[in-house]
Amino acid sequence: MLMEPLRRAVAESPAVCLLGPRQVGKTTLALDLAEPLGAVYLDLESEQYLAKLQEPEAYLAMHRDRLVILDEVHRQPGLFPILRGQIDRSRRSGRRTGLYLLLSSASLDLLRQSGESLAGRLRLLEMAPLSVIEPTGASVERLWLRGGFPESLLAASDLLSLRWRLDFIRTYLERDVPQFGPRIAAETLRRFWTMLAHRQGAPLNVAELARNIGVDTKTAGRYIDLLVDLLLARRLPSWHANVGKRLVRAPRLYWRDSGMLHALLGIQDLESLLAHPVIGASWEGFVIENLIASAPEGTQASYGQDWCMSIC
């Protein structure tokens, strides 16, 4: 579903950034786009590819006439000023589109760097897990239970799907979170994530969460910000007709992928899900994500007084 918007963005903008959590299919999509274009692909987590960028300006200048794909670009934030220079030089020489496709599984550093270095040169697209509008061949019940990550959804059994999601969570806890966030024991952070899973869709009370895991409110707030920045959780704000209103209700926090939510709660199959107290909140979050995926680009979502979601 995202191929045409991505192809159009590359044709209209000098740099495009495709944001999405790990294993959601960003690289596969980018390589499908790259093949007919003869694009250059660089994985910035691989030493082999990083060696090519020891002199990044020279290397990028050498491939100025081709689309260059930089995967996991947030790992090399020092590239952004160089990309800006290359884009500006290409504009002066007449080429204004299709220079760089950036892939990232984290938005926090990337957005900060792009705001400083690529303002007016970068278009952002977000790639979410698979939704009901995409032709996966899976039933709505399976998509709800397993979530939209392709490896999880298409696993041979519910058990194998759950094992994949548990490994996925462990990778984030042990590798990705320590890279971006404050240092904390993986077990403590997992307990925090599980606590949030039990409170799926509830009003966000950071002070209470902080007390429950024995950290200060500021630290707990940073953990939640990190989850949102890693595109794993959604903070859904309340809707107000009067933007100047002093009383603002707390946002609601949702795990964006229902399969990840179920893995954190140890829910293996549909029967277990149907008997679990989280079933209502799980379905609510699943519907919200699918509505947002179906809405036009740039849509803003919020929840209303009667717990219904407003999309505008």
Summary of the structure (lengths in Angstrom):
residues: 312
radius of gyration: 20.5
end to end distance: 21.4
largest distance: 63.5
contacts: 941
relative contact order: 0.12
helix: 51%
strand: 12%
